[in-house]
Amino acid sequence: MAEFTLSSLLISLLNGVSFGMILALVAMGLALIWGLMEIANFAHGNFYALGAYFGYSTYMMTGNFFLALAVGFLGVALSGLVVEPVLLRRMYARPPIEGLLLMYGVLLIIFDLIEMTWGSVGIPFSIPKELASYIDIGVIEYPAYRIFQIAVTALLALGLWLFLRGTRIGLVIRAGVQDRQMVESLGVNVNNVFTLTFCLGVGIAGLAGVVSAPLFSLYPAMGNDILIKCFVVVILGGIGSFKGAVYSGLILGMASSISTIVWLPLADIVIYLFMAAFLLLKPGGLFGE
């Protein structure tokens, strides 16, 4: 057990918020796709990894981290224009297992593309020089990059919430999550909505990959490592619930971080203990049905 002090508790809480916001950001895209399209996107974690590598290459060529964030989002979102219309659209009328197998195949393809392009060895992603300092927040000094990462992910979550709540396209997406057949009967081109939702969902994952890369470095299996945790976040929050993804991401992130103070091995399993408890006590999740 680590020494328990006020500073260690505060650091653990902030680290938990930092990790939780990354989980929430990736899970928001997963929740959108799962809730509207009823597809469990097994390749979602690898889109996260692909965004991280796109951002890394951009940063190495230009030295501009903000451009790397934009390329990570846009590059992965544009890849969705290939996956959804060309491959995934053929699966909607078929048994769900076929869609799962297709996305598992996409997972393997992206993984192999990453290894062929960037290699199978881990790559460090340096924290941008302008964010490589520490900020005094009273009791402790905390890394400026982590504060930046928390702020960026929080703003992105707020921006996505405003998009879903305050725009006509967002209204159509939310309506489709609730009742897809009704949206179709109103004359909305659901195929276009599906394409937009898929591109937005995987683009958010790609952006999260760039944001998290300076904290965790890059390696081909990074997408697989976060995917299972994000499925837990979606299940805990309620399938298709944007708000649930944010709340459950923060809860699980802080629970995992604080567990390191209590007992280090507990940090690896506490997320799954939460999932097991919710499946028994509240199978619909925090905000699901």
C-alpha positions as CSV (number, residue, x, y, z in Angstrom):
1,M,0.0,0.0,0.0
2,A,1.3,3.4,-1.0
3,E,1.7,6.1,1.6
4,F,-1.6,8.0,2.0
5,T,-1.3,11.8,2.2
6,L,-3.4,14.7,1.1
7,S,-1.0,15.4,-1.8
8,S,-1.0,11.7,-3.0
9,L,-4.8,11.7,-2.8
10,L,-5.1,14.9,-4.8
11,I,-2.6,13.6,-7.4
12,S,-4.6,10.3,-7.7
13,L,-7.9,12.2,-8.1
14,L,-6.5,14.4,-10.8
15,N,-4.8,11.5,-12.5
16,G,-8.2,9.7,-12.3
17,V,-10.0,12.6,-13.9
18,S,-7.3,12.7,-16.6
19,F,-7.6,9.0,-17.4
20,G,-11.4,9.1,-17.0
21,M,-11.8,11.9,-19.5
22,I,-9.8,9.9,-22.1
23,L,-12.0,6.8,-21.4
24,A,-15.1,9.0,-21.7
25,L,-14.0,10.6,-25.0
26,V,-13.3,7.3,-26.6
27,A,-16.5,5.8,-25.2
28,M,-18.6,8.7,-26.4
29,G,-17.9,7.8,-30.0
30,L,-18.4,4.1,-29.2
31,A,-21.7,4.8,-27.5
32,L,-22.9,6.9,-30.5
33,I,-22.2,4.1,-33.0
34,W,-23.6,1.4,-30.8
35,G,-26.7,3.3,-29.8
36,L,-27.7,4.4,-33.3
37,M,-26.3,1.7,-35.6
38,E,-26.6,-1.2,-33.1
39,I,-23.1,-2.3,-34.1
40,A,-20.5,-3.1,-31.4
41,N,-17.5,-1.5,-33.1
42,F,-14.7,-3.9,-32.2
43,A,-12.3,-1.8,-34.3
44,H,-13.0,1.3,-32.3
45,G,-9.8,1.0,-30.2
46,N,-7.7,0.6,-33.3
47,F,-9.2,3.8,-34.7
48,Y,-8.0,5.4,-31.5
49,A,-4.5,4.0,-32.2
50,L,-4.6,5.1,-35.8
51,G,-5.4,8.6,-34.7
52,A,-2.4,8.6,-32.3
53,Y,-0.1,7.5,-35.1
54,F,-1.5,10.1,-37.6
55,G,-0.9,12.7,-34.9
56,Y,2.6,11.5,-34.2
57,S,3.7,11.6,-37.9
58,T,2.2,15.1,-38.2
59,Y,3.9,16.4,-35.1
60,M,7.3,14.9,-36.2
61,M,7.0,16.6,-39.6
62,T,5.6,20.0,-38.5
63,G,6.3,20.4,-34.7
64,N,2.8,21.7,-34.4
65,F,0.8,19.7,-31.8
66,F,-2.5,21.4,-32.5
67,L,-2.2,20.5,-36.2
68,A,-1.5,17.0,-35.0
69,L,-4.8,17.0,-33.1
70,A,-6.7,18.1,-36.2
71,V,-5.0,15.5,-38.4
72,G,-5.7,12.8,-35.9
73,F,-9.4,13.6,-35.9
74,L,-9.8,14.3,-39.7
75,G,-7.6,11.4,-40.8
76,V,-9.6,8.8,-38.8
77,A,-13.0,10.4,-39.6
78,L,-12.2,10.2,-43.3
79,S,-11.3,6.6,-43.0
80,G,-14.8,6.1,-41.7
81,L,-16.0,7.2,-45.2
82,V,-14.5,3.9,-46.5
83,V,-15.5,1.6,-43.7
84,E,-19.2,2.5,-43.2
85,P,-20.5,3.0,-46.8
86,V,-18.4,0.3,-48.4
87,L,-18.3,-2.4,-45.8
88,L,-20.5,-1.9,-42.8
89,R,-23.7,-0.8,-44.7
90,R,-24.0,-4.2,-46.1
91,M,-24.3,-5.7,-42.7
92,Y,-27.4,-3.9,-41.3
93,A,-30.0,-6.3,-42.6
94,R,-27.9,-9.4,-41.7
95,P,-27.5,-11.2,-38.3
96,P,-25.6,-9.2,-35.8
97,I,-22.8,-11.7,-35.6
98,E,-21.8,-10.9,-39.2
99,G,-21.4,-7.2,-38.3
100,L,-19.2,-8.2,-35.3
101,L,-17.0,-10.4,-37.5
102,L,-16.7,-7.7,-40.1
103,M,-15.5,-5.1,-37.5
104,Y,-13.1,-7.7,-36.0
105,G,-11.7,-8.0,-39.5
106,V,-11.3,-4.2,-39.7
107,L,-9.6,-4.3,-36.4
108,L,-7.0,-6.8,-37.7
109,I,-6.5,-4.8,-40.9
110,I,-5.9,-1.5,-39.1
111,F,-3.5,-3.3,-36.7
112,D,-1.5,-4.7,-39.6
113,L,-1.4,-1.3,-41.4
114,I,0.0,0.3,-38.3
115,E,2.7,-2.3,-37.9
116,M,3.6,-2.1,-41.6
117,T,3.7,1.7,-41.6
118,W,5.2,2.5,-38.2
119,G,6.7,-0.8,-37.1
120,S,5.9,-3.1,-34.2
121,V,8.2,-1.4,-31.6
122,G,6.8,1.2,-29.2
123,I,7.4,4.8,-30.1
124,P,7.7,7.6,-27.5
125,F,5.6,10.8,-28.1
126,S,7.3,13.7,-26.4
127,I,5.1,16.2,-24.6
128,P,5.0,19.5,-26.5
129,K,7.7,21.9,-25.2
130,E,5.1,24.6,-24.4
131,L,3.3,22.1,-22.1
132,A,6.2,20.3,-20.5
133,S,6.2,22.4,-17.3
134,Y,4.4,22.0,-13.9
135,I,1.7,24.3,-12.6
136,D,1.4,25.1,-8.9
137,I,-2.2,24.5,-7.8
138,G,-1.6,25.1,-4.1
139,V,-1.0,21.8,-2.4
140,I,0.9,20.2,-5.3
141,E,2.6,21.0,-8.6
142,Y,0.8,19.2,-11.4
143,P,2.0,18.6,-15.0
144,A,0.8,21.3,-17.3
145,Y,0.1,18.8,-20.1
146,R,-2.3,16.8,-17.9
147,I,-4.2,20.0,-17.1
148,F,-4.3,20.8,-20.8
149,Q,-5.5,17.3,-21.6
150,I,-8.3,17.5,-19.0
151,A,-9.4,20.9,-20.3
152,V,-9.3,19.8,-24.0
153,T,-11.3,16.6,-23.4
154,A,-13.8,18.4,-21.2
155,L,-14.3,21.1,-23.9
156,L,-14.7,18.3,-26.6
157,A,-17.3,16.6,-24.5
158,L,-19.1,19.8,-24.0
159,G,-18.9,20.6,-27.7
160,L,-20.2,17.2,-28.7
161,W,-23.1,17.6,-26.2
162,L,-24.0,21.0,-27.6
163,F,-23.8,19.6,-31.2
164,L,-26.2,16.8,-30.3
165,R,-28.5,19.0,-28.3
166,G,-28.4,22.2,-30.3
167,T,-28.3,21.3,-34.0
168,R,-30.7,19.7,-36.4
169,I,-28.2,17.0,-37.3
170,G,-27.7,16.3,-33.6
171,L,-31.4,16.1,-33.1
172,V,-31.7,13.5,-35.9
173,I,-28.9,11.4,-34.4
174,R,-30.5,11.5,-31.0
175,A,-33.9,10.6,-32.5
176,G,-32.3,7.7,-34.4
177,V,-30.8,6.3,-31.2
178,Q,-34.3,6.4,-29.6
179,D,-36.4,5.1,-32.6
180,R,-34.6,4.5,-35.9
181,Q,-37.8,3.3,-37.7
182,M,-39.6,6.5,-36.8
183,V,-36.8,8.7,-38.2
184,E,-36.9,6.7,-41.4
185,S,-40.7,7.1,-41.7
186,L,-40.2,10.9,-41.5
187,G,-38.2,10.8,-44.7
188,V,-34.7,11.2,-43.3
189,N,-31.9,9.6,-45.2
190,V,-30.7,7.2,-42.5
191,N,-27.8,6.1,-44.5
192,N,-26.3,9.6,-44.5
193,V,-27.0,9.8,-40.8
194,F,-25.2,6.5,-40.2
195,T,-22.2,7.6,-42.2
196,L,-21.9,10.9,-40.3
197,T,-22.3,9.2,-37.0
198,F,-19.7,6.6,-37.7
199,C,-17.2,9.1,-39.0
200,L,-17.8,11.4,-36.0
201,G,-17.6,8.5,-33.6
202,V,-14.3,7.1,-34.9
203,G,-12.9,10.7,-35.4
204,I,-13.4,11.4,-31.7
205,A,-11.5,8.2,-30.9
206,G,-8.7,9.3,-33.2
207,L,-8.5,12.7,-31.5
208,A,-8.4,11.0,-28.1
209,G,-5.5,8.9,-29.3
210,V,-3.5,12.0,-30.1
211,V,-4.3,13.6,-26.8
212,S,-3.3,10.5,-24.8
213,A,-0.2,9.6,-26.8
214,P,2.2,11.9,-24.9
215,L,1.0,10.3,-21.6
216,F,1.1,6.6,-22.7
217,S,3.4,6.5,-25.8
218,L,2.6,4.6,-29.0
219,Y,2.5,0.9,-29.7
220,P,0.4,-1.1,-32.1
221,A,-1.7,-2.9,-29.4
222,M,-2.7,0.4,-27.7
223,G,-6.1,0.2,-29.2
224,N,-6.8,-3.2,-27.9
225,D,-5.8,-2.2,-24.4
226,I,-8.3,0.7,-24.3
227,L,-11.2,-1.0,-26.2
228,I,-12.2,-3.4,-23.4
229,K,-12.2,-0.5,-20.9
230,C,-14.4,1.6,-23.2
231,F,-16.9,-1.2,-23.6
232,V,-17.1,-1.3,-19.8
233,V,-17.7,2.5,-19.7
234,V,-20.5,2.2,-22.3
235,I,-22.1,-0.7,-20.4
236,L,-21.8,1.1,-17.1
237,G,-23.2,4.4,-18.5
238,G,-26.0,2.8,-20.5
239,I,-25.7,1.7,-24.1
240,G,-26.3,4.8,-26.4
241,S,-26.1,7.3,-23.5
242,F,-23.7,10.1,-24.2
243,K,-24.1,11.4,-20.6
244,G,-23.6,7.9,-19.3
245,A,-20.3,7.6,-21.1
246,V,-19.0,10.8,-19.5
247,Y,-20.1,10.0,-15.9
248,S,-19.0,6.4,-16.0
249,G,-15.6,7.3,-17.6
250,L,-14.9,9.7,-14.8
251,I,-16.1,7.2,-12.1
252,L,-14.0,4.3,-13.5
253,G,-10.9,6.6,-14.1
254,M,-10.9,7.8,-10.5
255,A,-11.6,4.4,-9.1
256,S,-8.7,2.9,-11.0
257,S,-6.4,5.8,-10.0
258,I,-7.3,5.8,-6.3
259,S,-6.9,2.0,-6.2
260,T,-3.2,2.4,-6.8
261,I,-3.0,4.1,-3.3
262,V,-4.9,1.2,-1.6
263,W,-3.4,-1.7,-3.4
264,L,-1.6,-1.5,-6.8
265,P,-2.9,-4.7,-8.4
266,L,-6.4,-3.6,-7.6
267,A,-6.1,-0.9,-10.3
268,D,-6.2,-3.5,-13.0
269,I,-9.4,-5.2,-11.9
270,V,-11.5,-2.5,-10.2
271,I,-13.0,-1.4,-13.5
272,Y,-14.3,-5.0,-14.1
273,L,-15.6,-5.2,-10.5
274,F,-17.7,-2.1,-11.2
275,M,-19.0,-3.7,-14.4
276,A,-19.9,-7.0,-12.7
277,A,-21.7,-5.1,-9.9
278,F,-23.7,-3.0,-12.3
279,L,-24.7,-6.0,-14.5
280,L,-26.1,-7.6,-11.4
281,L,-27.7,-4.6,-9.7
282,K,-28.6,-2.3,-12.6
283,P,-28.2,-4.1,-16.0
284,G,-29.3,-1.0,-18.0
285,G,-26.4,1.1,-16.7
286,L,-26.5,4.5,-15.1
287,F,-28.7,6.1,-17.7
288,G,-29.8,3.2,-19.8
289,E,-33.0,1.2,-19.9
